[in-house]
Amino acid sequence: MSSNQPEHRGPDRRKNPNGTPPPGTVVDRRLGLDRRGRDNRRANAAAQDLTGLERARGPGRRLSDFTKAAEEGEMTTEQFLFLMAIDAFKKANDRMFPTWTDVLEVIRLLGYRKTQPSELNLPNADDWRERPDTPANVRPDRWHERFTKSERELADEAIAEFEAQLGDDEDDLDQAA
């Protein structure tokens, strides 16, 4: 036999006589189930199992113009404003990856409120609505007062606080001596 031709060894010893690999062995993905029937099973799934967030693609399932434009780099004004707000939050708070709570804070500070019933089916979460003029309620009490003082007032307060802490340490040193 020439070295160019593969050697014929008979039946594949990695498979059972019915053509499937023995239990507990690595399965070649090309030997798996036919995934073409998956859509039929998904269509027959109970409506309560679907959340409304599924984005499976296939025949008859196209991207919305909202999503398609964003994926192609053509953002709407709303998408661009959200992107800029998240970017500003990351820079202001020195965070590379904001938490979901941070994202929700930015969304509420942009003015978004829960005024409509949910279009999602989330069985473990209660749906609610709020008035459009509801405050964001994401900042601590008196947060706005932090920014009403002049730079000079803030500097004077910082110096006074520093001196108060330093003065306590000097008194401790005097007593120890």
N, C-alpha and C positions, 0 to 999 in steps of 0.2 A: 504494500500500500504506500502511496506517496504521502509525503508530509503535508501536502496542501489540502488533502481531503480529511474531514473529521472521521474519527474512528467510531464505528457503530458498535454500541455496547448492548443493544437489546432494549428491553423496556426500562423506563426511568424508575430507579429504585427508590426515589424520593416520594413516589406517589403510591397510593393503594391501587388495587386492580380497577377500582371504579374511576380512577383519574384524580382523586382528591388527595392532598397530603395527609399523613397520619396526624392525629390530634397532638397538640403541643409543639408542632413544628412551625417554622417561619412560613408564612403564606406569601406567595408571590402575588402582588396586587393585581396582576393581569389575570389571575385565576379566580378573582373574587366575583361577587354577585354582579349581575347586570344592573347598572345604576339607572338605566333608562326607565325602569318601572317605578323609580323613586317618586316621580311627580304624581303618579296615580295614587300611591300610598299617602302622599302629603295632601292631595286633594280630598281624600276620604277621611283625613284626621278630623277629630271633633273640633268644632269652632272654638270651644273653650280652651283648647290647647294653644291656639294661635294668639299672639299678643298684639299683632298689628305692626310689629317692628321688623318682620321678616323681609329680607331683601333678596331672596333667591331669584336668580335670573333664569330665563328660559323662554320658550315660545310664548308669546303673549304677555310677557313680563318685561316691560321696558323701564328704564330710568325715568324719573320725573324730570321735567325741565329744570326744576330747582336743583336737583342733585347733579344732573348732567352738566349744567353750566359751571357748577363749582368744580367738578372733576376736570373740566377742560380749562380751568383757570379764569373763567369769566364769572366773577362773583356778583351777586346782587348787592345793592347798597346795604341791606340788612346783614348779609353774610360778612361783608367787609367791615362794617361797624363792630360786629361781634369779634372778628379776628383782631381788630385794632384794640378793642377793650381788653381782651385776654392778653395780648402782647404788652399793653401798658401795665396790667396787673402784675405780670411776670417780672417786668423791669422794676416796678415800684417796690415789690416785695422780695426781690432777688430770689425768685423761684423758677427753676427750669420747668418743673412739672406741677402745675396747680392740682390740688385735690378736687374731687367732685363738689365738695362744699364750697371751695373757692370759685369754681365755675358757676355754681348756682348763685353765689353772692354777686358775681359780675352780671349775670343775667338779670337779677332783680334790680341792681343799680342802673342797668340800662333802661329800666322802666317796665319790664315784662311782669305781668301778673297772671294768675290762674283765674281767668274769667269765664272760660268755656268748659263744658264737660269734656272729659278725656275721650279721645278717639282710640285709645289703646285698651286692650283687655288684660289687666293686671290683677289676677285673682287675690293676691296677698296684700294689696294696697287699697286704701280707701280713697275715693275721688272726692274732691271738694271744689268750691269756687270762692273767689273773693272779689271784693269791689275793685273796679279799675283804679280808684284813687287811694288804695291801701298803701301805707308806707312800706318801704322795703324791709325794714326791721332786721337788717343784717349788720348794723354797726352798733357798738356799745353806746350806752347813755352818755350824753355830753361829748360825743365824738367831735362834733363840729367846733366845740370850744378850743380844741387843740390848734385850730388854724385861724382863730380870730385875734390872737395876740401878735404883736409886731415881733420882728426878729430881735430887737433890742430887749423887749420884755422877756422873751424866751431865753436869751443869753443871760440876762440878769438872774432869772430863776435858776438856771443851770449852775451859775457860779455860786449862788447862795446855797443851793443844795450840796454842791461840792465842798464848800467851806464848812457847812454844818457837819458833813461826814468827816472832814479832815480835822475839824475842831474837836470832835469826840475822840479821835485817835490821839491828838496832842494831849488832851486831858488825861487819857489813859497812860501816856508816856510820862507825863509829869508826876502822876501818882506813883508810878513804878520806880521813879528815880529817887 
